[in-house]
């Protein structure tokens, strides 16, 4: 038995490596290698042959054709980016608001919370989302304008009112657009509400006590205490919402269809790489912009 | 004798009407908002429920708004038949619960290593894990498919069985392998949640366990995991639900074996012969309801723990 005794530090490091072995295997086999392979595919054309596939190097042919001859891709890409830019701020503001609301003490709070988190359970599937809108549309058409018609009217009135009060049309369109898509927004902000709520619970009560004694009003407390304490979570939520908004849009469908309907694996890989680059740039930009505003208490 | 002004002043001091109005105004506004949002969330659900039991006659009857005149279970019957509900339900249950449990173990282990068992390169490894969250799954979709289509685990399979590779498509293996190696659906996020939570547990507890003679692994499953119950519940629920609703990986890896989310697509084809588009979407709606029903029933039971746990998880960035 010539086993050298390890120090505690070394022993723990060894266990750390052991605990990470599955993860490392997975990272290499299911992430890093596929990533490299996908990059190689994007530069080549692939043909399925007996018992495998053959890869032929083609340079930047795929990337070129995407922007010069492909009709759908540039449009789908801009569409999803614009959707993201429009939706993410609304989602964050709404979820912050909802979290503050749900954090207060009132009767029926448990039920209200349970209902607010219901979308996390139900609406994460794209099919369910897609179908409900088409169905509600059908129901309204057949029954001659029920509640759906009422909704439409409301937003119309609101728009008129806001425009008459002299707010710029661009902003009005944005706000009324948000009101029209309220179901979509609520259903995609479940996780964000959870994160904000967890953050609200972790703010120490002594901060609130001190500001009460100093004579701050509820409004001031929100902007001077609650909001700065939540800014790290705003960053977290922003990153999450961006990734989430990209995970169900029609560009994904386009990529999958290119791969498994027309079997153009190379083109599909090129699509996904450009897509990834765009997501990455947006993430970097927004984190960089936000991180200058973030306030860390400790 | 006091004048009316003095009475007014006393009234203000005693009852403070401005403050009271403000308080009650806020309470009323808050109640309105909360009920309004709850209504928006619940409305589609109730609509689905109401529509699922309507017969064909009721669709064009403008007097039927919520409660169907001709109550029927036909829609349900058709939906169950076309989606092969019970076999797909079984498949979904197997995949979801299997991956959930395996993922939980794999992610918790790795997260504990990242939180407490530092080794050289662990920071870099954690960076890679965060990177997996950011990379869209589409980017590695094709190579992933090919990996499982011609699966040979670093050449080991070829070495032992003599065959070039194994085809794992249309089996449950891709899900089990991905979750066992903590590379399944959104596993980076779970590792992150666990790591944050483990870091919040005081080091002294661990040291006490060490002094009492517990090894690293024993410390992990006797001390750390029981202390991290809120994180465990959060991850369990999230991973179960997301796996249940996922149609992306399922349609990638399974083409013959059906689960609920892909069964719905089949249903669209199966009822395509139905001439009336409104009735078609009514049937689809019943199918969607059937897909969600088990989740809703489960949520009714666990929502209490879930809401409490998430708050204590402290997902702080």
Interface residues (C-beta under 8 A of the other chain):
Chain A: X11 X12 X13 X14 X15 X16 X17 X19 X20 X22 X23 X24 X25 X26 X27 X29 X30 X31 X32 X33 X34 X35 X37 X38 X41 X51 X52 X53 X98 X101 X102 X104 X106 X108 X110 X112 X113 X114 X115 X116 X117 X118 X119 X120 X121 X122 X124 X125 X126 X127 X128 X131 X132 X134 X135 X136 X138 X139 X141 X142 X143 X144 X146 X147 X182 X183 X186 X187 X194 X195 X197 X198 X199 X201 X202 X232 X233 X235 X236 X243 X246 X247 X252 X255 X256 X259 X265 X268 X269 X271 X272 X273 X275 X276 X279 X280 X283
Chain B: X27 X30 X31 X33 X34 X37 X38 X40 X41 X42 X43 X44 X45 X47 X48 X51 X59 X60 X62 X64 X65 X106 X109 X110 X112 X113 X114 X116 X117 X118 X119 X120 X122 X125 X128 X129 X132 X133 X134 X135 X136 X137 X138 X139 X140 X141 X142 X143 X144 X146 X147 X150 X153 X154 X164 X177 X178 X180 X181 X182 X183 X191 X216 X217 X220 X238 X241 X242 X245 X246 X247 X248 X252 X261 X264 X265 X277 X278 X281 X282 X284 X285 X288 X291 X292 X295 X296 X299 X303 X304 X306 X307 X310 X311 X312 X313 X314 X315 X316 X317
